Amino acid sequence: MKRVLIVLAIVIFASCSSDDDSGDVNTNEFENIKTTLPQGEWEVSKLIDGQTDHTASFESFVFTFKEDGTVRAQNDLFTENGTWAYDNSSSSSDSSEELILQFSEMTPFDEINDDWDIVSVSNSKIELSDVSGGNGDVELLTFVKL
């Protein structure tokens, strides 16, 4: 009887699949960002890095996101081109959905070059966050539609 229980326990244990781990599931909660951003023009309404508010550095820029993954930031003086992408892969340590922004390293755009965790998406506001690498400060970036 003891052997039967041991064999039965082994069979049941072996039949459990590691595929049941929900931590590896890709979510698409914010996938609509791919269609929301290319609709219209946006501005930065908030850029905070820890205790430092960088919002004023972007107050004159209008951002235009294109469906092809390009983005243009423009003010009266110049235009800065970059790229954007939505990523929901779980290759990072967490399985969050991200908005990846890449511009040149020119100030102030070096402040928003990052893989931003998507916090919320609506037709009029995109909220993003990131934990800084070195000191662990939380960065917050919010775009609002014009």
C-alpha positions in Angstrom: 0.0 0.0 0.0 2.9 2.3 0.8 4.4 1.7 -2.6 1.1 2.5 -4.4 0.8 5.8 -2.5 4.4 6.7 -3.4 3.9 5.8 -7.1 0.7 7.7 -7.1 2.3 10.8 -5.5 5.1 10.6 -8.1 2.7 10.4 -11.0 0.6 13.3 -9.7 3.7 15.4 -9.0 5.2 14.6 -12.5 2.0 15.5 -14.2 2.1 19.1 -12.9 3.3 21.4 -15.7 5.6 24.3 -15.2 3.7 26.0 -18.0 1.0 26.9 -15.4 3.3 29.8 -14.1 1.3 32.9 -14.8 4.5 35.0 -14.3 5.5 34.2 -17.9 2.2 35.5 -19.5 2.5 38.5 -21.7 -0.2 41.0 -21.0 -1.7 43.4 -23.5 -3.6 45.7 -21.2 -2.0 48.8 -22.7 -1.6 47.6 -26.3 -4.0 50.3 -27.4 -1.1 52.8 -27.0 0.0 51.7 -30.5 -3.1 53.3 -31.9 -3.6 56.1 -29.3 -0.3 57.8 -29.6 -0.4 58.3 -33.4 -3.7 60.2 -33.1 -2.9 63.8 -32.8 -0.2 65.9 -31.0 1.0 65.5 -27.5 2.9 67.5 -24.9 4.8 66.6 -21.8 2.7 67.6 -18.8 5.0 66.0 -16.2 8.6 64.8 -16.1 9.8 64.2 -12.6 13.0 62.4 -11.7 13.1 61.6 -8.0 12.9 65.1 -6.4 13.7 67.0 -9.6 11.0 68.4 -11.9 12.1 68.6 -15.5 8.7 69.4 -16.9 9.7 73.0 -17.9 12.4 71.7 -20.2 9.7 70.3 -22.5 7.0 73.0 -22.2 7.5 74.4 -25.7 7.7 71.0 -27.5 4.9 69.3 -29.4 5.3 65.6 -29.9 3.9 63.8 -33.0 4.0 60.0 -32.9 3.8 58.2 -36.2 2.4 54.7 -36.8 5.8 53.7 -38.4 7.5 54.1 -34.9 9.0 57.5 -35.5 8.4 60.5 -33.3 9.0 64.2 -33.8 9.4 66.8 -31.0 9.2 70.3 -32.4 9.2 73.8 -31.0 9.7 77.2 -32.6 13.5 76.8 -32.7 14.2 73.2 -33.8 12.9 69.7 -34.4 14.2 66.6 -32.7 13.5 63.2 -34.3 13.4 59.9 -32.5 11.7 56.5 -32.3 9.1 54.9 -30.1 7.9 51.3 -29.6 5.4 49.4 -27.5 6.9 46.3 -25.9 5.1 43.6 -23.9 7.8 41.0 -23.9 8.7 39.5 -20.6 12.4 39.5 -21.3 13.0 42.0 -18.5 12.9 41.0 -14.8 9.2 42.1 -14.7 6.6 41.4 -17.2 5.3 45.0 -17.5 4.3 46.6 -20.7 6.7 49.4 -21.8 6.9 52.4 -24.1 10.5 52.7 -25.4 11.5 56.2 -26.3 14.8 56.9 -28.2 16.1 60.3 -29.1 19.6 61.7 -29.3 21.5 62.3 -26.2 21.0 66.0 -26.5 19.6 67.9 -23.6 16.7 67.7 -22.6 15.9 64.6 -24.7 18.4 62.5 -22.8 16.0 62.7 -19.9 13.3 60.8 -21.7 15.4 58.2 -23.5 14.2 55.1 -21.6 12.1 51.9 -21.5 9.1 53.4 -19.6 6.7 51.2 -17.8 3.2 52.0 -18.9 1.0 53.1 -16.0 -2.2 54.1 -17.8 -3.4 54.9 -21.4 -6.5 57.0 -22.3 -7.3 58.9 -25.4 -6.1 62.1 -23.8 -3.3 61.0 -21.4 -0.4 58.6 -21.3 1.2 58.0 -17.8 4.6 56.3 -17.6 7.1 55.5 -14.9 10.6 54.1 -14.5 12.9 53.3 -11.6 16.3 54.9 -12.1 19.2 52.5 -12.4 21.7 54.0 -10.0 19.8 55.4 -7.1 16.4 53.8 -7.4 14.5 57.1 -7.8 11.2 56.9 -9.5 10.8 58.8 -12.7 7.3 59.9 -13.9 6.5 61.0 -17.5 3.1 62.1 -18.6 2.0 63.0 -22.1 -1.3 64.8 -22.6 -3.1 65.2 -25.9 -3.3 68.7 -27.3 
